[in-house]
């Protein structure tokens, strides 16, 4: 199939294969990368956790991912929805993880799109959706969006990719085996609360499909902050931690009331105003007092933590559980930092780089 264009408009591009079917629109090269990475993430996380999973992708990394679950007051007020089913709830929670970054996202869900999710997608700024199926009437609803250009892609849930994957770079063909290790609870050992295990498994699934270096903060089945593609791991930790703070501070009473505005106010304007208020108007004391209430956050890293500074930064954002491969020459320092901060550390022995 001829794509709309390549990574840039001046590049022609095409795609071949049978893993997915385009039901509406003409995707670009980046659209296909978003769709294929996002589908792999939600499929893998759903199989590991037995729940509906959604992801919101931008520039070939997730802005947010979430399991289905309850919608809190802030998310409900922002989107005008609270009592929703599992598919719509998973996407709402994923999109609200980082609504600034999710503006113009590519969505993915692990279950068929129902009328509720189709109605939601029709009123948010989103470029496309990939799912394993679509309930009657939903493709027509979605196809009317963006003047008929909204991308609707159906994934084959039974498709098994080849064991060997290849890519060409500057005339050189690179090949490697696909990563065969499944994400299971056994990777996290014994003794963790089941909610922490769920959060860490979701975080690991996110990392497997996020540009490395990457780390992920998760709480109650929602990614609160994802740090992707940084050259320094501690920069990932700090970047993702700043997103955690914004997510949590958007729940501060002084920030939450900003959602009580006249009907018709643009949703993204509300998000931008919340962030502006957090950065400019919320006092340092208000910020500190509210941040002290955040706890029970899980933190996963796609590679080992090379220095304890990652732990020191993570602890500032409510982290109580860390999963990382282990193997750093300073593992003792990392473990000591975890003990100091009251953080449970798990070595998975599994690196999850993605490039």
C-alpha positions in Angstrom: 0.0 0.0 0.0 1.3 3.4 -0.9 1.5 5.6 2.2 0.6 9.3 2.3 4.3 10.1 2.7 7.3 9.0 4.6 8.8 10.4 7.8 8.7 13.8 6.1 6.3 15.0 3.3 9.2 15.0 0.8 9.7 11.3 1.1 7.7 8.7 -0.8 6.8 5.6 1.2 4.9 2.3 1.1 4.1 -0.6 3.4 3.5 -4.3 2.8 2.3 -7.0 5.1 -0.9 -8.5 6.6 -0.8 -7.7 10.3 -3.3 -4.9 10.0 -6.0 -3.6 7.6 -6.7 0.1 6.9 -10.4 0.7 7.0 -10.4 4.4 6.5 -7.9 7.1 5.6 -4.4 7.0 4.2 -1.7 6.7 6.9 1.8 8.2 6.7 5.0 6.3 7.6 4.9 7.7 11.2 1.2 6.9 11.5 2.1 3.2 10.7 5.0 3.2 13.2 2.7 4.7 15.9 -0.1 2.2 15.1 2.2 -0.9 15.1 4.1 0.0 18.2 0.9 1.0 20.1 -0.9 -2.2 19.1 2.0 -4.4 20.3 2.0 -2.5 23.6 -1.7 -2.9 24.3 -1.8 -6.5 23.1 1.1 -7.5 25.3 -0.1 -5.6 28.4 -3.6 -7.0 28.0 -2.3 -10.6 27.8 -0.1 -10.1 30.8 -2.7 -8.5 33.0 -6.0 -9.9 31.7 -7.5 -6.4 31.4 -8.5 -4.0 28.7 -5.5 -1.7 27.9 -5.3 1.5 25.9 -2.4 3.7 24.8 -2.0 7.2 23.5 1.0 7.5 21.1 2.9 10.4 19.8 6.1 10.3 17.7 6.5 6.5 18.1 6.4 6.5 21.9 3.5 6.4 24.3 2.3 9.6 25.9 0.2 7.5 28.2 -1.1 4.0 28.7 -3.6 2.6 31.1 -5.7 -0.4 32.2 -9.5 0.0 32.3 -10.7 1.3 35.6 -12.5 4.1 37.4 -12.4 7.6 36.1 -11.5 10.2 38.8 -13.2 13.6 39.2 -10.6 15.5 37.2 -10.7 13.2 34.2 -14.5 13.1 34.3 -14.8 16.9 34.4 -12.3 17.4 31.6 -14.0 15.0 29.2 -17.6 15.3 30.5 -17.7 11.5 31.1 -17.6 9.5 34.3 -19.7 6.3 34.1 -18.0 4.6 31.1 -17.3 1.1 30.1 -13.9 -0.7 30.1 -12.7 0.3 26.6 -13.6 4.0 26.9 -12.2 4.1 30.5 -8.9 2.7 29.5 -8.4 5.3 26.7 -9.6 8.2 28.9 -7.2 7.2 31.6 -4.4 6.8 29.1 -5.1 10.1 27.4 -5.3 12.0 30.7 -1.9 10.7 31.8 -0.3 13.5 29.8 -3.1 15.4 28.0 -0.7 18.0 26.7 1.3 15.4 24.8 -1.7 13.4 23.8 -3.1 16.3 21.7 -3.2 14.9 18.2 -2.3 11.3 19.3 -2.7 7.9 17.7 -4.9 5.7 19.9 -4.8 2.0 20.5 -7.0 -0.3 22.5 -6.7 -4.1 23.1 -10.5 -4.7 22.7 -12.9 -3.9 19.9 -14.0 -0.3 19.6 -17.6 0.2 20.9 -20.0 3.1 20.3 -19.0 4.8 23.5 -15.3 5.0 22.5 -16.2 6.0 19.0 -18.3 8.9 20.3 -15.4 10.0 22.6 -12.8 9.8 19.7 -15.1 11.9 17.5 -14.8 14.9 19.9 -11.1 14.8 20.9 -8.1 15.9 18.8 -6.8 12.5 17.7 -5.4 11.3 14.4 -6.4 7.6 14.4 -7.1 4.4 16.2 -5.9 0.8 15.9 -8.0 -2.0 17.5 -8.7 -5.7 17.0 -12.2 -5.0 15.8 -15.0 -2.4 15.6 -18.6 -2.7 16.7 -21.3 -2.1 14.1 -21.6 1.6 13.1 -18.3 2.6 14.8 -16.3 2.7 11.6 -18.9 5.0 10.0 -18.8 7.3 13.0 -15.0 7.5 13.0 -14.7 7.8 9.3 -16.7 11.1 9.4 -14.0 12.7 11.6 -11.4 15.1 10.1 -13.3 15.4 6.9 -13.0 11.7 6.2 -9.3 11.6 6.9 -9.4 10.0 10.4 -7.4 6.8 10.3 -9.1 3.6 11.2 -6.9 0.5 11.4 -7.9 -3.0 12.3 -5.3 -5.3 13.8 -5.4 -9.0 13.3 -5.3 -10.3 16.9 -4.1 -13.8 15.8 -1.2 -12.5 13.6 2.1 -14.0 14.6 5.1 -11.9 13.4 8.2 -13.7 12.0 10.8 -14.8 14.5 13.4 -12.7 12.7 13.1 -8.9 12.2 15.1 -6.8 9.9 15.6 -3.2 9.0 17.8 -1.3 6.5 19.9 1.7 7.5 22.1 3.5 5.0 22.2 0.5 2.7 23.0 -1.9 5.5 20.5 -4.6 6.5 20.4 -5.4 10.2 18.6 -8.5 11.5 17.9 -9.9 15.0 15.5 -12.3 16.7 12.4 -10.8 18.1 12.5 -10.6 21.9 10.8 -13.9 23.0 10.6 -13.3 26.8 6.9 -12.9 28.0 6.1 -10.4 30.7 4.8 -12.5 33.6 4.4 -12.0 37.4 7.3 -14.4 38.0 9.7 -11.7 36.8 8.8 -9.7 39.9 9.2 -12.4 42.5 7.1 -12.8 45.7 5.9 -10.4 48.3 4.7 -7.3 46.4 1.1 -6.2 46.7 -0.9 -7.3 43.7 -1.6 -3.7 42.7 2.1 -3.0 42.6 2.7 -6.1 40.4 0.0 -4.9 38.0 1.5 -1.4 37.8 5.1 -2.7 37.3 3.9 -5.1 34.6 2.1 -2.3 32.8 5.2 -0.2 33.1 7.4 -2.9 31.7 5.0 -3.4 28.7 5.2 0.4 28.1 9.0 0.4 28.2 9.3 -2.5 25.7 7.6 -0.3 23.1 9.1 3.1 24.1 12.2 4.7 22.6 15.2 4.0 25.0 16.5 5.2 27.4 13.1 5.1 29.1 11.5 4.9 32.5 7.9 4.8 33.6 6.0 5.9 36.7 2.7 4.0 37.2 -0.1 4.2 39.8 -3.5 2.4 39.9 -3.0 1.1 36.4 -2.2 4.5 34.8 1.2 5.8 33.6 1.7 9.1 35.4 4.9 9.9 33.6 7.0 8.3 30.8 10.5 9.5 30.0 11.5 8.4 26.5 14.5 8.6 24.3 16.9 10.4 26.6 20.7 9.9 26.4 21.0 9.9 30.2 18.8 7.7 32.4 18.6 10.2 35.2 17.3 12.7 32.7 14.5 10.2 31.8 13.7 9.9 35.5 13.6 13.7 36.0 11.6 14.3 32.9 9.0 11.6 33.7 9.0 12.8 37.3 8.0 16.3 36.2 5.0 14.8 34.3 4.0 12.8 37.5 4.0 16.1 39.4 1.8 17.8 36.8 -0.6 14.9 36.8 -0.9 14.9 40.6 -1.0 18.7 40.9 -3.9 18.9 38.4 -5.8 17.1 41.2 -5.0 19.9 43.7 -8.3 21.7 44.8 -7.0 25.1 43.6 -6.2 23.6 40.2 -9.3 21.4 39.9 -11.7 24.3 40.2 -10.3 25.7 36.9 -12.4 23.0 35.2 -15.6 24.7 36.4 -15.9 27.1 33.4 -18.5 28.1 30.9 -19.6 25.3 28.5 -17.9 25.5 25.1 -14.4 26.2 26.5 -11.9 24.2 24.5 -10.6 21.2 26.3 -7.0 21.8 25.5 -7.3 25.4 26.7 -8.4 24.0 30.0 -5.4 21.7 30.1 -3.0 24.5 29.2 -4.6 26.8 31.9 -4.2 24.1 34.5 -0.5 23.7 33.7 0.1 27.4 33.6 -1.6 27.8 37.0 0.6 25.0 38.4 3.8 26.6 37.0 3.0 30.2 37.8 0.3 30.6 40.5 0.5 27.6 42.8 2.8 28.5 45.7 5.8 26.4 46.6 4.2 25.6 49.9 1.0 24.4 48.2 2.9 22.3 45.8 5.1 20.7 48.5 2.1 20.0 50.8 0.1 18.4 48.0 3.0 16.3 46.7 3.5 14.8 50.1 0.2 13.1 49.7 1.3 11.1 46.6 2.5 7.6 47.5 2.4 4.0 46.3 3.8 4.9 42.9 5.6 2.1 40.9 8.7 2.9 38.8 10.1 0.7 36.0 13.3 1.1 34.1 14.1 -0.5 30.7 17.8 -0.8 31.7 19.7 -1.0 34.9 20.0 2.1 37.2 23.6 3.1 36.9 23.6 5.5 39.9 21.6 6.0 43.0 20.5 9.5 41.8 17.7 7.8 39.9 16.3 6.5 43.1 16.7 9.8 44.9 14.8 11.6 42.2 12.1 8.9 41.9 11.5 9.0 45.7 10.4 12.7 45.3 7.5 11.6 43.2 5.9 9.1 45.6 7.7 6.0 44.4 7.5 2.9 46.7 8.3 0.1 44.2 11.1 -0.1 41.6 11.6 -2.8 39.0 14.9 -2.7 37.0 17.1 -5.4 35.3 19.9 -5.1 37.9 23.5 -5.6 37.1 25.0 -2.2 37.6 28.5 -2.0 39.1 26.9 0.3 41.7 23.9 -2.0 42.4 24.8 -1.8 46.1 24.5 2.0 46.1 21.1 1.7 44.3 19.9 -0.8 46.8 21.0 1.3 49.7 19.2 4.3 48.3 16.0 2.2 48.1 16.4 1.2 51.7 16.9 4.8 52.8 13.7 5.9 51.0 11.6 2.9 52.0 11.4 1.6 48.4 11.0 -2.0 47.5 13.5 -2.9 44.8 13.1 -5.8 42.4 15.7 -7.0 39.9 13.9 -8.6 36.9 17.0 -9.6 35.0 15.3 -8.4 31.8 16.5 -5.4 29.7 13.7 -3.9 27.6 15.5 -1.5 25.1 13.6 -0.4 22.1 15.1 1.5 19.1 
